[in-house]
């Protein structure tokens, strides 16, 4: 599974990338804006998407594009989960700051969802 990190705060994006790579996942990004996320959409399976990116609050629009156009499984990562809690484009929302263990649990859940395997959402993942 290839994972896209869409995060405008470079240190947070690099931290997510580091954790995911250290667990053996292939990572695209981090990217900081909607245009770059869309460019990589066809090459990824899962995307971690922040709500507010460097080009504004374009995370939800980017997530919709990635899911609808490329079938990407979306997890929002945001300090403002209320902004996307009712969004049907994502399987859930991780509240920032995100711990490595929560990130791993969310990714494992996303992989199970993509494979059509029965899975219970981890408690760290709020339902979108």
C-alpha positions as CSV (number, residue, x, y, z in Angstrom):
1,X,0.0,0.0,0.0
2,X,1.3,3.4,-0.9
3,X,0.3,6.3,1.4
4,X,0.0,10.0,0.5
5,X,0.7,12.5,3.2
6,X,-1.1,15.8,2.5
7,X,0.0,18.2,5.3
8,X,0.9,21.9,5.1
9,X,3.0,21.9,8.2
10,X,6.3,20.5,7.0
11,X,7.5,19.1,10.3
12,X,4.3,17.3,10.9
13,X,4.3,15.9,7.4
14,X,7.9,14.8,7.7
15,X,7.2,13.1,11.0
16,X,4.2,11.2,9.6
17,X,6.4,10.2,6.6
18,X,9.2,9.0,9.0
19,X,6.8,6.9,11.1
20,X,5.2,5.3,8.1
21,X,8.5,4.5,6.3
22,X,9.9,3.1,9.5
23,X,7.0,0.7,9.6
24,X,7.7,-0.4,6.0
25,X,5.1,1.6,4.1
26,X,5.8,3.4,0.9
27,X,5.1,7.1,1.2
28,X,4.3,9.8,-1.3
29,X,4.8,13.3,-0.1
30,X,4.4,15.0,2.1
31,X,2.7,17.5,-0.2
32,X,1.3,20.8,1.1
33,X,-1.4,21.8,-1.3
34,X,-4.4,20.5,-3.3
35,X,-2.7,20.6,-6.7
36,X,0.2,18.4,-5.6
37,X,-2.2,16.0,-3.9
38,X,-4.2,15.6,-7.1
39,X,-1.0,15.0,-9.1
40,X,-0.2,12.0,-6.9
41,X,-3.7,10.7,-6.6
42,X,-3.5,7.9,-9.2
43,X,-0.3,6.5,-7.6
44,X,-1.6,6.0,-4.0
45,X,-4.0,3.7,-2.1
46,X,-4.5,5.7,1.1
47,X,-4.2,9.4,1.9
48,X,-3.8,11.2,5.2
49,X,-5.3,14.6,4.4
50,X,-5.2,17.8,6.6
51,X,-8.2,20.1,6.3
52,X,-6.2,23.4,6.0
53,X,-3.4,23.3,3.4
54,X,-1.0,25.9,2.2
55,X,-3.6,27.0,-0.4
56,X,-6.5,27.3,2.1
57,X,-9.1,24.9,3.5
58,X,-8.8,22.7,0.4
59,X,-8.3,19.4,2.2
60,X,-12.0,18.2,1.9
61,X,-12.1,19.1,-1.8
62,X,-8.8,17.3,-2.3
63,X,-10.1,14.3,-0.4
64,X,-13.3,14.1,-2.5
65,X,-11.2,14.3,-5.7
66,X,-8.8,11.5,-4.6
67,X,-11.7,9.2,-3.5
68,X,-14.0,9.8,-6.4
69,X,-11.4,9.9,-9.2
70,X,-8.9,7.4,-8.0
71,X,-10.6,5.3,-5.3
72,X,-8.2,6.4,-2.6
73,X,-9.1,5.6,1.0
74,X,-9.1,8.9,2.9
75,X,-8.2,9.6,6.6
76,X,-8.4,13.2,7.7
77,X,-5.8,14.5,10.1
78,X,-6.7,17.8,11.6
79,X,-6.8,19.8,14.8
80,X,-10.4,20.7,13.9
81,X,-12.2,17.4,13.5
82,X,-15.6,19.1,13.7
83,X,-14.8,20.6,10.2
84,X,-15.0,17.1,8.6
85,X,-16.7,14.8,11.0
86,X,-19.8,14.4,8.7
87,X,-17.7,14.1,5.5
88,X,-18.5,10.9,3.6
89,X,-15.3,10.9,1.6
90,X,-13.2,9.6,4.6
91,X,-13.3,6.5,6.7
92,X,-12.4,8.6,9.7
93,X,-10.7,11.5,11.3
94,X,-7.5,11.5,13.4
95,X,-7.2,14.5,15.7
96,X,-3.8,16.2,15.8
97,X,-1.4,15.8,17.3
98,X,-1.3,12.3,16.0
99,X,0.8,9.7,17.9
100,X,2.7,7.0,16.1
101,X,0.6,4.3,17.6
102,X,-2.7,6.1,16.5
103,X,-1.3,6.6,13.0
104,X,-0.4,2.9,12.8
105,X,-3.9,1.8,14.0
106,X,-5.6,4.1,11.5
107,X,-3.5,2.8,8.6
108,X,-4.1,-0.8,9.6
109,X,-7.8,-0.1,9.6
110,X,-7.6,1.7,6.2
111,X,-5.8,-1.3,4.7
112,X,-8.4,-3.7,6.1
113,X,-11.2,-1.5,4.6
114,X,-9.4,-1.4,1.2
115,X,-9.1,-5.2,1.2
116,X,-12.8,-5.7,2.2
117,X,-11.8,-7.4,5.4
118,X,-13.9,-7.1,8.5
119,X,-12.4,-4.5,10.8
120,X,-13.3,-2.5,13.8
121,X,-12.3,1.2,13.7
122,X,-9.7,2.0,16.3
123,X,-10.9,4.4,19.1
124,X,-8.4,7.0,17.9
125,X,-10.3,7.3,14.6
126,X,-13.4,9.4,14.8
127,X,-16.1,8.5,12.3
128,X,-16.4,10.9,9.4
